[in-house]
Amino acid sequence: MDAVTTQEPATGLESKIRTRAARVGVIGLGYVGLALAVETAEIGFPVVGIEIDEDKAAMVNGCRSYIGDVTDDALDRVVAAGRFRATTDYGALRDADVIIICVPTPLTKSKEPDLSHVIAAAQACVPAIRRDTLVVLESTTYPGTTVEVVKPILETSGLQAGADFALAFSPERIDPGNRRYSLRSIPKVVGGMTPASTQVARTFYEQIANTVVPVSSPTVAEMVKVYENVFRNVNIALVNELTLLCDRMSLDVWEIIETAATKPYGFMPFYPGPGVGGHCIPVDPYYLSAKAREYDFHARFIELAATVNDSMPYYVVSRTTGALEARGKTLWGSRVLLLGVAYKRDIPDVRMSPALKVLGLLHKRGASVSYHDPHVPEIALANPGTIRSQPLTDQVLADVDCVILTTDHTAIDYDRIVARAPLIIDTRNRLHDYRASHVVRL
Ligand SMILES: NC(=O)c1ccc[n+]([C@@H]2O[C@H](COP(=O)([O-])OP(=O)(O)OC[C@H]3O[C@@H](n4cnc5c(N)ncnc54)[C@H](O)[C@@H]3O)[C@@H](O)[C@H]2O)c1
């Protein structure tokens, strides 16, 4: 695994990194960039964050975090110590020795990779490139991006990647809201343009992470990251498909998963749900399938997984319709409350959340839809428009025809929901201990 077989002599930049004198610039202060910038500043590096959103930059400088995993206190420590500031001015990168790109990599409407943010960030780096600078791309992307897209842009500086300055890809593996694994404890994969680029990037990340895993190229590192997310996406699709079959066969899919998970080797449990959401799992596989087409290769598992996972919100609506009909009601005209609209537990992120898809489908089919989410005060949708989280009063629960548990946040009084709501569709198996006829599990 260790591609850097010979340890090259430490460069000037490596020495600066080891003494924490190297100046770090982080481009894009979102979930990934803000967490990385604060961690880097906490351990003593001077850090500047470049963020195009003026409000976010102002919040950072005012020590107000907008990311759950970064506390105001942590921001306060590094901002007050003068080790971290945010700006919208790319000119601030001029002094940076290490530049890390953490900008979004979304999809276009037709689900093609949209590298516009990566390209803009790389272009903005050009005036800052000097001999000995290290540039690292952390945004998740298709294999080949660093070499084919970022490198030529950076080389318009007149300097050569790998020879004059170091260039690497290092995927981010954080899991927002996960208290068990931190930036420090998650092994960091690093693939440089040359062994020397890998070495200097490795030295940098060794300051932040306990384990650094060097690989032979940026393209390998890019493929590792998309493979990890495709693996998750495909396995979730597999268990979602099993759920559809179990429904037909009147089998309890949750009992089957829990029992299979007693096998001590060769099995890893994945759980069904209303679909997949967030900025990674539903997006990254399309980056790989788009690249694969360049090689006349059709990544069939990826397409199949998308077909199954995309069908899940429709399945949730169909189970809801069936459960209402069994109680003599129709979906049309029913009042349905969604419990949780974030794409996963205990975070405020609604990007590509399947709950929003369920909400849109229910609205289209004539239900009167509301939601409660302790982490998401308001959502803006094309249809039915902007709606606000309902307080979970006894009256609200008694007045609805059905509650759909779409996200199993911790801060919900589930006892009360089960006691008050007339019908609950549980898409997360959160209510497994309640064997009541008005609780319907996926
Ligand atoms: N969120 C995650 O859990 C996660 C985990 C692993 C990898 N990733 C990957 O990391 C990358 C960043 O994801 P994120 O969740 O932090 O996104 P995000 O949307 O939370 O943050 C990105 C930030 O970059 C800013 N930005 C956009 N273009 C910019 C530019 N040209 N210059 C400066 N700032 C710019 C945006 O305003 C935003 O604040 C993506 O490629 C994503 O796939 C995300």
The ligand as an SDF file (V2000), in Angstrom:
LIG
                    3D

 44 48  0  0  0  0  0  0  0  0999 V2000
  -20.3330   17.0440    3.4820 N   0  0  0  0  0  0  0  0  0  0  0  0
  -19.7510   15.8610    3.5930 C   0  0  0  0  0  0  0  0  0  0  0  0
  -20.1010   15.0630    4.4370 O   0  0  0  0  0  0  0  0  0  0  0  0
  -18.5980   15.4670    2.6900 C   0  0  0  0  0  0  0  0  0  0  0  0
  -17.8380   14.3640    3.0580 C   0  0  0  0  0  0  0  0  0  0  0  0
  -16.7780   13.9920    2.2510 C   0  0  0  0  0  0  0  0  0  0  0  0
  -16.5230   14.7070    1.0850 C   0  0  0  0  0  0  0  0  0  0  0  0
  -17.2910   15.7800    0.7500 N   0  0  0  0  0  0  0  0  0  0  0  0
  -16.9550   16.5100   -0.4750 C   0  0  0  0  0  0  0  0  0  0  0  0
  -16.2830   17.7120   -0.1060 O   0  0  0  0  0  0  0  0  0  0  0  0
  -16.6230   18.7660   -1.0230 C   0  0  0  0  0  0  0  0  0  0  0  0
  -17.2180   19.9360   -0.2490 C   0  0  0  0  0  0  0  0  0  0  0  0
  -18.4040   19.4820    0.3580 O   0  0  0  0  0  0  0  0  0  0  0  0
  -19.1300   20.3040    1.5210 P   0  0  0  0  0  0  0  0  0  0  0  0
  -20.1710   19.3930    2.0800 O   0  0  0  0  0  0  0  0  0  0  0  0
  -18.1390   20.9230    2.4140 O   0  0  0  0  0  0  0  0  0  0  0  0
  -19.8370   21.4340    0.6470 O   0  0  0  0  0  0  0  0  0  0  0  0
  -20.5090   22.7670    1.1920 P   0  0  0  0  0  0  0  0  0  0  0  0
  -21.4780   23.1860    0.1690 O   0  0  0  0  0  0  0  0  0  0  0  0
  -20.9600   22.5890    2.6140 O   0  0  0  0  0  0  0  0  0  0  0  0
  -19.2990   23.7990    1.2490 O   0  0  0  0  0  0  0  0  0  0  0  0
  -18.6200   24.2650    0.1370 C   0  0  0  0  0  0  0  0  0  0  0  0
  -18.3290   25.7470    0.3450 C   0  0  0  0  0  0  0  0  0  0  0  0
  -17.5500   26.2130   -0.7500 O   0  0  0  0  0  0  0  0  0  0  0  0
  -17.9760   27.5290   -1.0700 C   0  0  0  0  0  0  0  0  0  0  0  0
  -17.5450   27.7880   -2.4460 N   0  0  0  0  0  0  0  0  0  0  0  0
  -18.0810   27.3660   -3.6040 C   0  0  0  0  0  0  0  0  0  0  0  0
  -17.3380   27.7620   -4.6420 N   0  0  0  0  0  0  0  0  0  0  0  0
  -16.3020   28.4680   -4.1330 C   0  0  0  0  0  0  0  0  0  0  0  0
  -15.2020   29.1340   -4.6980 C   0  0  0  0  0  0  0  0  0  0  0  0
  -15.0060   29.1570   -6.0190 N   0  0  0  0  0  0  0  0  0  0  0  0
  -14.3470   29.7680   -3.8700 N   0  0  0  0  0  0  0  0  0  0  0  0
  -14.5260   29.7670   -2.5280 C   0  0  0  0  0  0  0  0  0  0  0  0
  -15.5610   29.1460   -1.9330 N   0  0  0  0  0  0  0  0  0  0  0  0
  -16.4260   28.5030   -2.7310 C   0  0  0  0  0  0  0  0  0  0  0  0
  -19.4740   27.4870   -0.8680 C   0  0  0  0  0  0  0  0  0  0  0  0
  -20.0180   28.7630   -0.6720 O   0  0  0  0  0  0  0  0  0  0  0  0
  -19.5810   26.5990    0.3830 C   0  0  0  0  0  0  0  0  0  0  0  0
  -19.5750   27.3650    1.5830 O   0  0  0  0  0  0  0  0  0  0  0  0
  -17.5790   18.1320   -2.0320 C   0  0  0  0  0  0  0  0  0  0  0  0
  -16.8510   17.6880   -3.1270 O   0  0  0  0  0  0  0  0  0  0  0  0
  -18.1560   16.9430   -1.2840 C   0  0  0  0  0  0  0  0  0  0  0  0
  -18.5660   15.9210   -2.1370 O   0  0  0  0  0  0  0  0  0  0  0  0
  -18.3120   16.1890    1.5400 C   0  0  0  0  0  0  0  0  0  0  0  0
  1  2  1  0
  2  3  2  0
  2  4  1  0
  4  5  1  0
  4 44  2  0
  5  6  2  0
  6  7  1  0
  7  8  2  0
  8  9  1  0
  8 44  1  0
  9 10  1  0
  9 42  1  0
 10 11  1  0
 11 12  1  0
 11 40  1  0
 12 13  1  0
 13 14  1  0
 14 15  2  0
 14 16  1  0
 14 17  1  0
 17 18  1  0
 18 19  2  0
 18 20  1  0
 18 21  1  0
 21 22  1  0
 22 23  1  0
 23 24  1  0
 23 38  1  0
 24 25  1  0
 25 26  1  0
 25 36  1  0
 26 27  1  0
 26 35  1  0
 27 28  2  0
 28 29  1  0
 29 30  1  0
 29 35  2  0
 30 31  1  0
 30 32  2  0
 32 33  1  0
 33 34  2  0
 34 35  1  0
 36 37  1  0
 36 38  1  0
 38 39  1  0
 40 41  1  0
 40 42  1  0
 42 43  1  0
M  CHG  2   8   1  16  -1
M  END
$$$$
